[in-house]
């Protein structure tokens, strides 16, 4: 763990409804549970969440990112102890499974996957998308790397994160 609080990489992509629950349903409960949030967004969800960016920034002492840094700039986030990718779209799940880091969010997740950092992914795909012939293979790749893939909402993410990264509960008891 880094410092006095464990660092959680909270990554989000642009799936319908994210603007209604990311901050209140996930980021706030995670911060209240003792996580130091390192928030990274895909460029599209950063646009969607623009009215909430200040509120997200208020939950952490780290910058909220969606663009890459210049090589001469220091890394703005410490290496997280665990990751949550919520929501994850069909497109982002495919890219993560294939190692395509074409934006800052997927680059961070690809590095985490390579380190086998604890990771919970909230798959938010439609019924037709879930039947795409490649989808089950992508989930198999991610699960084979130790990723916990859940469906539903923020509650499922919080429950699964407690199982894969239980050190937070013990670190914040007095």
TORPA-82170 format. One record per atom (N, C-alpha, C, O): residue in one letter; x negated, y negated, z. Coordinates in steps of 0.05 Angstrom, whole numbers, plus 5000, padded with zeros to 4 digits. Layout:
AXYZ
...
This chain:
X498350245000
X500050005000
X498349755000
X496049755010
X499449544989
X497949294987
X498949105008
X501349035009
X497249005026
X497948805046
X499948915066
X500049155071
X501348735079
X503148815100
X505848925090
X507149075105
X506648855066
X509148945055
X508649115031
X506849045015
X510049335027
X509649485002
X510749324979
X512749184981
X509449354956
X510249204932
X511949384914
X511149604908
X514249274906
X515949424887
X516049274861
X516749034860
X515349404840
X515649304813
X518649334805
X519549554800
X520049114804
X522849114796
X523049014767
X522448784762
X523749194749
X523849144721
X526649174711
X528049354718
X527548984694
X530248994683
X530248944653
X528648794643
X532049084639
X532549034611
X535448934607
X536948934626
X536048864582
X538648734577
X540748944571
X541149034548
X542249024592
X544549194589
X546949044601
X546648904621
X549249094589
X551648944598
X552148964628
X551949184639
X552748744640
X553348734668
X551048664686
X551348604710
X548548684676
X546148634693
X546348364706
X545348334729
X547548174693
X547647904704
X549547884728
X549347694743
X551148084732
X553048084754
X551948224779
X552948184801
X549948404776
X549048554799
X546048564804
X545248654826
X544348484786
X541448514790
X540548364816
X539248484833
X541348124819
X540447964842
X541848064867
X540548144886
X544448054868
X545948114892
X546048414899
X546048484923
X546148584879
X546448864884
X543849014887
X543749244897
X541648904877
X539149044878
X536848884889
X535548964909
X536248644878
X533948494887
X534248404916
X532348434932
X536548304924
X536948214952
X536748444971
X535348414992
X538148674967
X537848894986
X534949004987
X534049085009
X533549004965
X530749104965
X528948914981
X527349004997
X529348654978
X527748464993
X528448485023
X526648475040
X531048515029
X531848545057
X530748805070
X530348815094
X530349005053
X529249255063
X526249245068
X525049435078
X524949025061
X522148995066
X520349015042
X517849005046
X521349035019
X519749044995
X518748764987
X520348574990
X516348734978
X515348494965
X515848544935
X514648724923
X517548384923
X518448434896
X516548304875
X515848074877
X515748474856
X514248384833
X516148424809
X516348644798
X517548214802
X519848224783
X518748174755
X517447964750
X519448354736
X518748324708
X521148384692
X522548584696
X521748214673
X524148234657
X523448264627
X521348174618
X525148404612
X524748394583
X525548114574
X527047974588
X524548024551
X525147754542
X528147694539
X529047474545
X529647894530
X532547844526
X533947814553
X535647634555
X533347984572
X534747954598
X533847694613
X535347584629
X531447604607
X530547354619
X532347124609
X533046944624
X533147134584
X534946934573
X537646964586
X538946764594
X538647204589
X541247254602
X541247154631
X543347054640
X539047194645
X538947134673
X537846854679
X537446774702
X537546694658
X536346424662
X537746264684
X536346144700
X540446264687
X541646124709
X540946234737
X541346094757
X539946484738
X539346614764
X536446624770
X535646724791
X534746524752
X531846564756
X530846434782
X529146544795
X531846194788
X530946064813
X531746234837
X530246264856
X534146354837
X535046524859
X533246774861
X532646864883
X532446884838
X530647124839
X527947034849
X526747184866
X526946804840
X524346714850
X524346674880
X522346714893
X526646594891
X526846544920
X526546794937
X526146784961
X526847024924
X526647284938
X523847394941
X523447594954
X521947254928
X519147364928
X517147134927
X517846904919
X514747194936
X512646994934
X511047024908
X509046884903
X511947204890
X510647254865
X512247134842
X514647104844
X510947074820
X512446964797
X514247174785
X513647414785
X516547084774
X518247254758
X517147244729
X516947024718
X516547474718
X515147484692
X516847594670
X518647764675
X516347504646
X517447634622
X515647594598
X516147694576
X513447444602
X511447414581
X508847514591
X508347534615
X507047584572
X504447684580
X502647454586
X503147224578
X500547504601
X498647304609
X496447294588
X496047484572
X494947084587
X492547064570
X490347224583
X490247254607
X488447334567
X486347494578
X484647344599
X483647464618
X484447084597
X482946924616
X484446864642
X483246764661
X486946924643
X488646874667
X488547104686
X488447334678
X488647054712
X488747274732
X491447414731
X493447304722
X491447664739
X493947814740
X495747684761
X494947644784
X498247624754
X500047484773
X501347664794
X502347574814
X501247924789
X502448124808
X500348314818
X498648404802
X500448394843
X498748624852
X499848874839
X502148884829
X498349084840
X499249344830
X501449444849
X500949484873
X503949484839
X506049574857
X505749854867
X504450024855
X506849904891
X506750174903
X508850354891
X508550594891
X511050234880
X513150394868
X514650204848
X514149964848
X516350324832
X517750174811
X520750254810
X521450484815
X522350054803
X525150094796
X525549964769
X524749734765
X526650114750
X527350004724
X530350024721
X531450234716
X531649794725
X534549784726
X535649514716
X534849304726
X537349524697
X538149754681
X536049814659
X534549644651
X536150064650
X534450144628
X536250224605
X537950404607
X535950094582
X537550154559
X536450394543
X534250484549
X537950494525
X537050714507
X534450634494
X532550794493
X534250394484
X531950294470
X529550284489
X527350384481
X529850184513
X527650164532
X526750444542
X524350494546
X528650614546
X528050894555
X526351034533
X524351164539
X527151004508
X525651124486
X522851014485
X520851164482
X522550744487
X519950624486
X518150714509
X515850774505
X519250724533
X517750814556
X516751104553
X514451164558
X518551274544
X517851554540
X515651584518
X513951764520
X515651414498
X513751434476
X511251264481
X509351274465
X511151114503
X508850954509
X508650694492
X506450594488
X510850594484
X510950344468
X511250104487
X513450064498
X509149954490
X509249724508
X509349464492
X507349314491
X511549414479
X511749184461
X512748934475
X513348734462
X513048944501
X513648704517
X512448744545
X511548964551
X512348534561
X511048554587
X512348764605
X510948904619
X514948774604
X516348974621
X515549254615
X514949414633
X515549324590
X514749604582
X511749654585
X510949884590
X510149444583
X507249484588
X506849554617
X505249734623
X508149404635
X507849464664
X508849744671
X507549884686
X511049824659
X512150084665
X510450304653
X510050514665
X509350264629
X507550454617
X505150504634
X504250734637
X503950294645
X501650324662
X502450474688
X500950644697
X504750414699
X505650554723
X506150844718
X505451014734
X507250904695
X507651184687
X505051334685
X504751564693
X503051204674
X500351324671
X499151374698
X497651574701
X499751204718
X498651244745
X500351444761
X499651524783
X502651514750
X504651684764
X505651544790
X506051674810
X506051284788
X507251134810
X510051224814
X511451294794
X511051234838
X513851304842
X515651114826
X515250874827
X517551224812
X519251064794
X522051174793
X522551414790
X523950984796
X526851054793
X527850884769
X527350644767
X529151024751
X530250904727
X533250934727
X534351154729
X534650704725
X537550704723
X538250694693
X538150484681
X538950924682
X539650944654
X542450824650
X544350924662
X542550624633
X545150504627
X545550524596
X544850344582
X546650744588
X547050804560
X550050874556
X551250994573
X551050804533
X553750864526
X554151154519
X552251304515
X556651254519
X557251534513
X556051624486
X554951834484
X556351454465
X555251534439
X552251534440
X550951714428
X551051334453
X548151324455
X547051564470
X544851664463
X548451664490
X547451884506
X547352144490
X546052334498
X548752144467
X548752384450
X546752364427
X546752534409
X545252144426
X543152124406
X541352364408
X540552434430
X540452474386
X538852724387
X536252694402
X535152894412
X535152454403
X532552424416
X532752364446
X530852384461
X535152274455
X535452184483
X534652394504
X533152334522
X535652634501
X535052834521
X532052894522
X530952954544
X530752884499
X527852924499
X526352704513
X524352754527
X527252454510
X526052234524
X526352264554
X524452214570
X528752344563
X529152394592
X527352614602
X526352604624
X527052824586
X525353044594
X522452954598
X521053034617
X521452784580
X518752674582
X518452514608
X516552554623
X520352344613
X520252174637
X520452344663
X518852304681
X522352524663
X522552694687
X520052864691
X519252924714
X518852954669
X516353114671
X514052954683
X512153074694
X514252694681
X512152514693
X512952434721
X511552264733
X515052544732
X515852484759
X517852264763
X518552194785
X518852154741
X520851934742
X523552044751
X524352254742
X524751914769
X527451984778
X529451824761
X529451574764
X531051944745
X532951814728
X535751844740
X536652064746
X537051614745
X539751624756
X541651474738
X540751314720
X544151524742
X546251364729
X548051254750
X547751314774
X549851074742
X551650954762
X550950664765
X551250504746
X550050584789
X549550304794
X547350264814
X545850454820
X547150024825
X544949964844
X544950144868
X542750194879
X547250234877
X547350404901
X545750664897
X544250754914
X546050774873
X544551024867
X541550974866
X539951134874
X540750734856
X537950664855
X536850644883
X534650754889
X538250504900
X537250464928
X536950734942
X535050774957
X538950914938
X538851174951
X536451334941
X535051464956
X536051334915
X533851494903
X531151374910
X529251524915
X530951114911
X528450984919
X527651064947
X525251104953
X529551074965
X528951164992
X527851444993
X526251505011
X528551614974
X527551884973
X524751894961
X523052054970
X524151724941
X521551744928
X519451564941
X517051604937
X520251364956
X518451174968
X519251124997
X519850905004
X519251335014
X520251315041
X518451145060
X519251085082
X516051075050
X514250935068
X515350655075
X514450545095
X517150545061
X518250285067
X519750285094
X519350115111
X521450485097
X522950505122
X521150525146
X521550395166
X519050695144
X517250725167
X515550485171
X514750425194
X514750335150
X513050105153
X514349865165
X513049685175
X517049855164
X518449625174
X519849665200
X521549505208
X519049865215
X520249915241
X518349815263
X516649965273
X518649565269
X517049445291
X514149435285
X512649345301
